[in-house]
Amino acid sequence: MTLSVENLTISNSEQPLFNPVNFQVEAGSILTLMGPSGCGKSTILSAIAGHLSPVFVLEGKITLGGLGMNALAPDQRRIGLLFQDDLLFPHLNIWENLAFGLPKAIAGRTRKEKALSTLAQLGLSNLAEKMPSEISGGQRARISLMRMLLSEPHAVLLDEPFSKLDKALRSEFREFVYQQIRSKGIPALMVTHDDDDIPQGGHVLRWPWANETNKTTEGTPC
């Protein structure tokens, strides 16, 4: 499963936000996209996920596993999103939050069993009945990630996912995220401002992306 972007440009009513961008992210790999605020990093993630604002015009081709994404609705793309905020539902307890992420094909008691099994794998079974407000920021971050992964995405987009965690939690959660992505063998595209977030052996595109695309995606690890 490869995430591919070919000759991607995004324009507003006046001009393109950036020159055409090309990259591929292989299964189990993480590509980091870096650049100054306002250069279009998060807008690229929105375009890939299918949430691009109508004020923008997208040109180019987005494919995932050889399937064109441009014409698909967001819920048809099978792309998971992880943001700086955990976005857990405050009115649902922890196992219910996890169960919410499961595909609709998993029904009835099986949903709770799957959620509880996931918590057991994380060593967090004691949190099952707690509310999001009753657990720590690091625990909420893990639950948010696992809820997204339980939806069985074919690719993952990470938008500054570690920026609101303190230094100790940030390092620990960062490695947890990367391990989950690699073990599940799904491509991931990450936006960040922090060089420390770049995974060991991963690749990075630095602004201006068009000048470094070939160098960073064809075999030069950072």
Backbone as CSV, one residue per row, in Angstrom:
resi,resn,N_x,N_y,N_z,CA_x,CA_y,CA_z,C_x,C_y,C_z
1,MET,0.845,-1.191,0.000,0.000,0.000,0.000,0.880,1.240,0.000
2,THR,0.891,1.981,-1.095,1.724,3.171,-1.243,0.857,4.413,-1.415
3,LEU,1.186,5.469,-0.679,0.531,6.764,-0.850,1.378,7.578,-1.823
4,SER,0.750,8.048,-2.897,1.486,8.751,-3.942,0.831,10.081,-4.278
5,VAL,1.646,11.113,-4.403,1.200,12.451,-4.810,2.000,12.847,-6.044
6,GLU,1.291,13.190,-7.121,1.958,13.523,-8.380,1.532,14.916,-8.849
7,ASN,2.516,15.776,-9.036,2.292,17.131,-9.555,1.173,17.857,-8.818
8,LEU,1.182,17.744,-7.507,0.133,18.355,-6.691,0.368,19.849,-6.514
9,THR,-0.625,20.636,-6.859,-0.631,22.063,-6.546,-1.988,22.418,-5.961
10,ILE,-1.988,23.394,-5.079,-3.217,23.886,-4.469,-3.202,25.407,-4.595
11,SER,-4.270,25.952,-5.171,-4.329,27.386,-5.432,-5.519,28.016,-4.727
12,ASN,-5.340,29.267,-4.321,-6.480,30.048,-3.876,-6.910,30.934,-5.035
13,SER,-7.709,31.936,-4.791,-8.229,32.757,-5.884,-7.144,33.575,-6.576
14,GLU,-5.984,33.702,-5.933,-4.936,34.556,-6.469,-3.795,33.787,-7.124
15,GLN,-3.275,32.752,-6.431,-2.084,32.089,-6.945,-1.883,30.745,-6.250
16,PRO,-1.026,29.870,-6.824,-0.702,28.602,-6.166,-0.001,28.834,-4.830
17,LEU,-0.268,27.973,-3.869,0.399,28.084,-2.575,1.845,27.618,-2.657
18,PHE,2.137,26.716,-3.611,3.482,26.172,-3.755,3.628,25.583,-5.147
19,ASN,4.863,25.353,-5.566,5.132,24.708,-6.841,4.702,23.243,-6.787
20,PRO,4.509,22.583,-7.935,4.068,21.190,-7.938,4.938,20.290,-7.054
21,VAL,4.281,19.448,-6.260,4.958,18.559,-5.311,4.744,17.107,-5.736
22,ASN,5.789,16.298,-5.628,5.725,14.871,-5.937,6.389,14.084,-4.806
23,PHE,5.719,13.050,-4.330,6.360,12.148,-3.372,5.582,10.844,-3.284
24,GLN,6.258,9.823,-2.779,5.640,8.532,-2.499,5.997,8.122,-1.079
25,VAL,5.045,7.499,-0.393,5.293,6.974,0.943,4.935,5.493,0.916
26,GLU,5.929,4.653,1.137,5.725,3.215,1.081,5.065,2.705,2.359
27,ALA,4.559,1.490,2.299,3.919,0.854,3.453,4.883,0.778,4.632
28,GLY,4.420,1.199,5.797,5.228,1.147,7.000,6.248,2.258,7.123
29,SER,6.275,3.191,6.164,7.224,4.297,6.180,6.549,5.589,6.618
30,ILE,7.367,6.520,7.111,6.876,7.818,7.558,7.651,8.899,6.830
31,LEU,6.949,9.731,6.073,7.560,10.873,5.399,7.186,12.134,6.175
32,THR,8.200,12.930,6.521,7.978,14.155,7.283,8.020,15.363,6.363
33,LEU,7.019,16.202,6.467,6.899,17.414,5.651,7.140,18.615,6.553
34,MET,8.172,19.407,6.221,8.535,20.541,7.064,8.569,21.823,6.250
35,GLY,8.273,22.930,6.909,8.279,24.220,6.242,7.711,25.282,7.159
36,PRO,7.834,26.554,6.789,7.353,27.649,7.640,5.830,27.669,7.733
37,SER,5.318,28.333,8.729,3.872,28.486,8.869,3.300,29.175,7.638
38,GLY,2.177,28.665,7.164,1.515,29.272,6.021,1.979,28.788,4.670
39,CYS,2.913,27.817,4.637,3.420,27.362,3.338,2.529,26.308,2.694
40,GLY,1.549,25.776,3.439,0.614,24.830,2.850,0.733,23.404,3.339
41,LYS,1.494,23.157,4.401,1.691,21.791,4.899,0.368,21.131,5.293
42,SER,-0.362,21.778,6.178,-1.628,21.200,6.645,-2.669,21.179,5.529
43,THR,-2.558,22.110,4.589,-3.476,22.123,3.444,-3.265,20.894,2.580
44,ILE,-2.029,20.445,2.449,-1.747,19.208,1.715,-2.409,18.023,2.416
45,LEU,-2.308,17.982,3.740,-2.962,16.893,4.469,-4.471,16.923,4.241
46,SER,-5.055,18.111,4.274,-6.496,18.242,4.040,-6.871,17.751,2.642
47,ALA,-6.040,18.069,1.663,-6.308,17.637,0.292,-6.271,16.123,0.182
48,ILE,-5.289,15.496,0.822,-5.167,14.042,0.764,-6.338,13.372,1.473
49,ALA,-6.759,13.960,2.596,-7.867,13.377,3.367,-9.226,13.645,2.743
50,GLY,-9.302,14.618,1.823,-10.576,14.940,1.191,-11.335,16.045,1.878
51,HIS,-10.643,16.813,2.746,-11.300,17.880,3.503,-10.873,19.271,3.039
52,LEU,-10.382,19.382,1.830,-9.886,20.672,1.354,-11.024,21.681,1.266
53,SER,-10.788,22.868,1.792,-11.796,23.930,1.755,-12.141,24.293,0.315
54,PRO,-13.418,24.596,0.038,-13.818,24.960,-1.330,-13.191,26.254,-1.841
55,VAL,-12.518,27.002,-0.973,-11.844,28.212,-1.452,-10.570,27.865,-2.209
56,PHE,-10.138,26.599,-2.132,-8.929,26.170,-2.821,-9.269,25.317,-4.037
57,VAL,-8.369,25.313,-5.000,-8.473,24.454,-6.187,-7.277,23.516,-6.204
58,LEU,-7.554,22.228,-6.304,-6.494,21.220,-6.307,-6.233,20.738,-7.724
59,GLU,-4.977,20.636,-8.072,-4.579,20.019,-9.325,-3.513,18.976,-9.024
60,GLY,-3.481,17.920,-9.841,-2.545,16.837,-9.607,-3.278,15.572,-9.230
61,LYS,-2.537,14.536,-8.892,-3.114,13.217,-8.665,-2.689,12.666,-7.314
62,ILE,-3.673,12.194,-6.558,-3.428,11.538,-5.275,-3.908,10.100,-5.389
63,THR,-3.029,9.141,-5.129,-3.420,7.737,-5.192,-2.985,7.021,-3.919
64,LEU,-3.722,5.995,-3.566,-3.403,5.163,-2.404,-3.597,3.709,-2.818
65,GLY,-2.522,2.969,-2.833,-2.598,1.592,-3.295,-3.025,1.494,-4.744
66,GLY,-2.669,2.505,-5.539,-3.019,2.526,-6.955,-4.413,3.054,-7.237
67,LEU,-5.201,3.339,-6.193,-6.568,3.841,-6.361,-6.569,5.363,-6.289
68,GLY,-7.167,6.017,-7.297,-7.252,7.464,-7.303,-8.142,7.972,-6.187
69,MET,-7.669,8.983,-5.468,-8.393,9.533,-4.332,-9.177,10.805,-4.668
70,ASN,-8.782,11.507,-5.704,-9.315,12.858,-5.943,-10.832,12.938,-5.931
71,ALA,-11.493,11.966,-6.534,-12.943,12.037,-6.680,-13.698,11.357,-5.544
72,LEU,-12.979,10.778,-4.582,-13.637,10.039,-3.508,-14.001,10.946,-2.338
73,ALA,-15.123,10.649,-1.689,-15.507,11.359,-0.469,-14.540,10.967,0.651
74,PRO,-14.385,11.816,1.672,-13.442,11.511,2.751,-13.634,10.129,3.378
75,ASP,-14.890,9.722,3.610,-15.128,8.435,4.265,-14.866,7.240,3.358
76,GLN,-14.599,7.483,2.083,-14.273,6.401,1.161,-12.771,6.240,0.967
77,ARG,-11.983,7.118,1.533,-10.544,7.113,1.274,-9.752,6.198,2.195
78,ARG,-10.316,5.825,3.324,-9.634,4.954,4.293,-8.321,5.584,4.765
79,ILE,-8.381,6.866,5.084,-7.210,7.592,5.549,-7.466,8.067,6.980
80,GLY,-6.583,7.685,7.896,-6.710,8.082,9.292,-6.000,9.389,9.569
81,LEU,-6.514,10.142,10.538,-5.959,11.452,10.892,-5.635,11.484,12.378
82,LEU,-4.468,12.050,12.696,-4.096,12.256,14.090,-3.624,13.699,14.236
83,PHE,-4.279,14.442,15.148,-4.005,15.874,15.309,-3.261,16.149,16.615
84,GLN,-2.969,17.439,16.865,-2.336,17.815,18.131,-3.267,17.554,19.301
85,ASP,-4.572,17.783,19.132,-5.561,17.510,20.177,-6.069,16.080,20.033
86,ASP,-6.363,15.439,21.161,-6.769,14.031,21.106,-8.180,13.851,20.545
87,LEU,-9.049,14.844,20.671,-10.403,14.815,20.094,-11.231,13.622,20.565
88,LEU,-10.973,13.151,21.786,-11.832,12.106,22.347,-13.194,12.696,22.687
89,PHE,-14.226,11.875,22.592,-15.571,12.345,22.913,-15.721,12.432,24.431
90,PRO,-15.978,13.606,24.985,-16.009,13.755,26.446,-17.164,13.033,27.113
91,HIS,-18.239,12.727,26.350,-19.406,12.075,26.940,-19.333,10.553,26.864
92,LEU,-18.276,10.012,26.265,-18.087,8.566,26.180,-16.916,8.151,27.058
93,ASN,-17.045,6.979,27.694,-15.896,6.505,28.460,-14.816,5.980,27.504
94,ILE,-13.722,5.470,28.050,-12.576,5.130,27.210,-12.855,3.954,26.280
95,TRP,-13.479,2.897,26.772,-13.745,1.786,25.850,-14.765,2.183,24.792
96,GLU,-15.711,3.046,25.146,-16.692,3.510,24.170,-16.040,4.377,23.100
97,ASN,-15.059,5.191,23.503,-14.316,5.981,22.525,-13.592,5.072,21.542
98,LEU,-12.959,4.031,22.045,-12.267,3.086,21.170,-13.250,2.374,20.249
99,ALA,-14.366,1.934,20.795,-15.358,1.208,19.992,-15.908,2.080,18.880
100,PHE,-15.966,3.378,19.113,-16.481,4.288,18.088,-15.646,4.219,16.819
101,GLY,-14.358,3.950,16.945,-13.494,3.914,15.776,-13.601,2.655,14.953
102,LEU,-14.225,1.621,15.473,-14.281,0.336,14.765,-15.168,0.404,13.527
103,PRO,-14.831,-0.368,12.483,-15.684,-0.424,11.288,-17.100,-0.877,11.645
104,LYS,-18.070,-0.420,10.867,-19.467,-0.769,11.143,-19.733,-2.262,11.035
105,ALA,-18.883,-2.967,10.295,-19.066,-4.413,10.139,-18.888,-5.153,11.464
106,ILE,-18.187,-4.541,12.398,-18.028,-5.125,13.731,-19.183,-4.632,14.584
107,ALA,-20.043,-5.537,15.005,-21.296,-5.128,15.649,-21.477,-5.791,17.012
108,GLY,-22.470,-5.292,17.747,-22.889,-5.896,19.006,-21.793,-5.953,20.051
109,ARG,-21.778,-7.062,20.808,-20.826,-7.227,21.899,-19.393,-7.256,21.398
110,THR,-19.214,-7.637,20.146,-17.863,-7.729,19.596,-17.152,-6.379,19.634
111,ARG,-17.900,-5.298,19.509,-17.293,-3.968,19.541,-16.655,-3.709,20.910
112,LYS,-17.390,-4.011,21.974,-16.832,-3.811,23.317,-15.664,-4.751,23.554
113,GLU,-15.797,-5.998,23.115,-14.717,-6.965,23.310,-13.440,-6.522,22.612
114,LYS,-13.585,-5.975,21.403,-12.421,-5.504,20.652,-11.789,-4.297,21.347
115,ALA,-12.621,-3.398,21.843,-12.113,-2.220,22.551,-11.367,-2.633,23.816
116,LEU,-11.946,-3.551,24.587,-11.307,-4.004,25.821,-10.018,-4.766,25.527
117,SER,-10.010,-5.526,24.445,-8.805,-6.247,24.046,-7.677,-5.278,23.689
118,THR,-8.041,-4.202,23.027,-7.037,-3.183,22.669,-6.453,-2.539,23.919
119,LEU,-7.310,-2.226,24.888,-6.824,-1.646,26.140,-5.895,-2.621,26.870
120,ALA,-6.231,-3.911,26.835,-5.387,-4.919,27.480,-4.008,-4.971,26.822
121,GLN,-3.976,-4.873,25.505,-2.707,-4.888,24.780,-1.839,-3.688,25.171
122,LEU,-2.471,-2.580,25.477,-1.751,-1.369,25.868,-1.409,-1.343,27.352
123,GLY,-1.907,-2.320,28.100,-1.723,-2.310,29.544,-2.546,-1.249,30.229
124,LEU,-3.688,-0.892,29.612,-4.526,0.191,30.138,-5.950,-0.283,30.446
125,SER,-6.098,-1.545,30.786,-7.431,-2.087,31.052,-8.141,-1.348,32.179
126,ASN,-7.369,-0.811,33.109,-7.971,-0.097,34.242,-8.638,1.209,33.838
127,LEU,-8.441,1.637,32.602,-9.042,2.896,32.152,-10.383,2.697,31.456
128,ALA,-10.804,1.465,31.257,-11.956,1.168,30.404,-13.191,1.993,30.734
129,GLU,-13.516,2.135,32.006,-14.744,2.820,32.405,-14.532,4.289,32.758
130,LYS,-13.304,4.759,32.658,-13.031,6.153,32.995,-13.427,7.071,31.846
131,MET,-13.661,8.339,32.169,-13.965,9.347,31.172,-12.663,10.017,30.727
132,PRO,-12.631,10.597,29.528,-11.403,11.251,29.056,-10.835,12.291,30.022
133,SER,-11.709,12.999,30.734,-11.248,14.032,31.672,-10.559,13.434,32.900
134,GLU,-10.683,12.123,33.084,-10.137,11.479,34.285,-8.791,10.807,34.048
135,ILE,-8.268,10.891,32.827,-6.990,10.239,32.538,-5.961,11.285,32.097
136,SER,-4.700,10.875,32.047,-3.622,11.819,31.751,-3.555,12.163,30.262
137,GLY,-2.804,13.228,29.947,-2.645,13.625,28.554,-1.971,12.554,27.716
138,GLY,-0.972,11.886,28.278,-0.307,10.818,27.547,-1.231,9.645,27.284
139,GLN,-2.075,9.315,28.251,-3.045,8.234,28.067,-4.082,8.600,27.010
140,ARG,-4.545,9.851,27.042,-5.512,10.288,26.032,-4.902,10.224,24.630
141,ALA,-3.631,10.599,24.512,-2.961,10.548,23.217,-2.911,9.117,22.679
142,ARG,-2.598,8.166,23.547,-2.546,6.761,23.120,-3.917,6.265,22.690
143,ILE,-4.927,6.611,23.465,-6.291,6.166,23.135,-6.723,6.767,21.809
144,SER,-6.411,8.029,21.572,-6.780,8.679,20.312,-6.114,7.984,19.129
145,LEU,-4.827,7.661,19.270,-4.121,6.949,18.199,-4.752,5.590,17.941
146,MET,-5.007,4.836,18.996,-5.542,3.485,18.809,-6.956,3.518,18.247
147,ARG,-7.760,4.522,18.630,-9.102,4.648,18.046,-8.995,4.849,16.543
148,MET,-8.050,5.685,16.117,-7.852,5.907,14.685,-7.389,4.631,13.989
149,LEU,-6.473,3.895,14.601,-5.963,2.678,13.974,-7.016,1.567,13.935
150,LEU,-7.929,1.563,14.914,-8.993,0.555,14.911,-9.944,0.721,13.730
151,SER,-9.953,1.890,13.119,-10.796,2.110,11.939,-10.195,1.455,10.685
152,GLU,-9.012,0.832,10.852,-8.319,0.114,9.784,-8.000,1.009,8.581
153,PRO,-7.306,2.126,8.817,-6.950,3.019,7.704,-5.906,2.384,6.802
154,HIS,-5.901,2.808,5.551,-4.893,2.351,4.601,-3.703,3.307,4.549
155,ALA,-3.847,4.477,5.147,-2.761,5.454,5.277,-3.086,6.353,6.462
156,VAL,-2.046,7.010,7.004,-2.222,7.857,8.177,-1.602,9.226,7.911
157,LEU,-2.314,10.269,8.324,-1.818,11.639,8.242,-1.656,12.174,9.659
158,LEU,-0.477,12.701,9.969,-0.158,13.184,11.306,0.089,14.688,11.249
159,ASP,-0.787,15.463,11.874,-0.678,16.920,11.826,-0.213,17.445,13.178
160,GLU,1.093,17.684,13.315,1.691,18.160,14.565,1.200,17.333,15.758
161,PRO,1.263,15.999,15.692,0.602,15.176,16.707,1.245,15.211,18.083
162,PHE,2.480,15.729,18.196,3.183,15.689,19.479,3.351,17.070,20.115
163,SER,2.892,18.097,19.451,3.257,19.466,19.842,2.680,19.896,21.189
164,LYS,1.605,19.298,21.647,0.991,19.737,22.898,1.386,18.880,24.099
165,LEU,2.291,17.916,23.870,2.754,17.076,24.963,4.044,17.650,25.528
166,ASP,4.270,17.446,26.842,5.530,17.923,27.409,6.682,17.060,26.899
167,LYS,7.897,17.480,27.149,9.059,16.863,26.519,9.157,15.364,26.778
168,ALA,8.951,14.955,28.026,9.070,13.538,28.371,7.994,12.712,27.673
169,LEU,6.765,13.187,27.742,5.670,12.466,27.092,5.843,12.450,25.585
170,ARG,6.337,13.554,25.045,6.490,13.685,23.592,7.406,12.602,23.038
171,SER,8.546,12.402,23.672,9.501,11.404,23.205,8.919,9.992,23.281
172,GLU,8.270,9.688,24.398,7.704,8.357,24.596,6.560,8.084,23.617
173,PHE,5.658,9.040,23.475,4.504,8.838,22.591,4.937,8.791,21.128
174,ARG,5.921,9.593,20.779,6.426,9.620,19.414,6.884,8.221,18.992
175,GLU,7.670,7.565,19.845,8.151,6.227,19.505,7.014,5.221,19.455
176,PHE,6.014,5.424,20.309,4.846,4.532,20.300,4.090,4.657,18.980
177,VAL,3.907,5.885,18.503,3.223,6.117,17.234,3.980,5.449,16.091
178,TYR,5.284,5.664,16.029,6.075,5.115,14.933,6.062,3.585,14.947
179,GLN,6.122,3.003,16.149,6.088,1.543,16.245,4.768,0.985,15.745
180,GLN,3.664,1.657,16.063,2.348,1.199,15.619,2.226,1.277,14.095
181,ILE,2.709,2.352,13.517,2.621,2.525,12.063,3.446,1.455,11.344
182,ARG,4.657,1.222,11.841,5.509,0.220,11.206,4.949,-1.178,11.354
183,SER,4.443,-1.497,12.555,3.940,-2.854,12.784,2.703,-3.152,11.952
184,LYS,1.905,-2.129,11.662,0.703,-2.321,10.861,0.971,-2.160,9.372
185,GLY,2.172,-1.700,9.012,2.564,-1.626,7.613,1.737,-0.665,6.781
186,ILE,1.480,0.539,7.326,0.711,1.531,6.584,1.579,2.772,6.357
187,PRO,1.407,3.446,5.218,2.188,4.661,4.961,1.678,5.821,5.800
188,ALA,2.597,6.691,6.218,2.215,7.841,7.042,2.926,9.097,6.542
189,LEU,2.178,10.191,6.502,2.716,11.511,6.150,2.531,12.411,7.359
190,MET,3.634,13.012,7.825,3.589,13.817,9.037,4.023,15.254,8.771
191,VAL,3.292,16.194,9.350,3.649,17.607,9.348,4.169,17.965,10.739
192,THR,5.327,18.621,10.800,5.877,19.037,12.085,6.822,20.210,11.877
193,HIS,7.106,20.926,12.975,8.106,21.993,12.961,9.372,21.563,13.691
194,ASP,9.363,20.370,14.281,10.427,19.945,15.180,11.269,18.847,14.536
195,ASP,12.568,19.100,14.349,13.456,18.089,13.769,13.512,16.825,14.617
196,ASP,13.288,16.950,15.919,13.318,15.772,16.781,12.190,14.796,16.472
197,ASP,11.155,15.274,15.798,10.030,14.404,15.463,10.333,13.487,14.287
198,ILE,11.359,13.789,13.511,11.677,12.971,12.336,12.139,11.595,12.801
199,PRO,11.471,10.519,12.398,11.865,9.196,12.873,13.235,8.770,12.351
200,GLN,13.945,8.013,13.142,15.260,7.523,12.730,15.112,6.669,11.478
201,GLY,15.914,6.978,10.461,15.825,6.235,9.212,14.696,6.690,8.320
202,GLY,13.943,7.724,8.740,12.841,8.215,7.925,13.323,9.222,6.894
203,HIS,12.402,9.740,6.112,12.721,10.733,5.091,11.991,12.032,5.398
204,VAL,12.565,13.129,4.915,11.978,14.440,5.183,12.001,15.273,3.918
205,LEU,10.937,16.038,3.720,10.876,17.048,2.671,10.896,18.410,3.347
206,ARG,11.914,19.195,3.053,12.024,20.519,3.644,11.686,21.573,2.591
207,TRP,11.079,22.636,3.042,10.697,23.744,2.176,11.947,24.380,1.557
208,PRO,11.953,24.731,0.265,10.874,24.509,-0.716,10.903,23.070,-1.226
209,TRP,9.769,22.369,-1.077,9.712,20.929,-1.318,10.127,20.536,-2.722
210,ALA,9.755,21.325,-3.712,10.027,20.957,-5.103,11.521,20.802,-5.359
211,ASN,12.363,21.500,-4.590,13.807,21.446,-4.805,14.455,20.220,-4.174
212,GLU,13.733,19.551,-3.257,14.354,18.455,-2.538,13.610,17.145,-2.699
213,THR,12.555,17.116,-3.521,11.731,15.914,-3.610,12.551,14.684,-3.969
214,ASN,13.340,14.749,-5.043,14.084,13.579,-5.483,15.097,13.138,-4.418
215,LYS,15.786,14.105,-3.858,16.822,13.787,-2.888,16.277,13.045,-1.683
216,THR,15.125,13.464,-1.164,14.659,12.930,0.106,13.801,11.696,-0.041
217,THR,13.204,11.465,-1.181,12.306,10.321,-1.264,12.874,9.152,-2.028
218,GLU,14.029,9.306,-2.615,14.561,8.214,-3.397,15.747,7.506,-2.709
219,GLY,15.847,7.641,-1.382,16.787,6.802,-0.708,17.794,7.499,0.204
220,THR,17.595,8.762,0.532,18.515,9.424,1.426,17.830,9.601,2.788
221,PRO,18.094,8.693,3.734,17.451,8.828,5.035,18.014,9.986,5.810
222,CYS,17.163,10.572,6.670,17.638,11.683,7.476,18.165,11.158,8.809
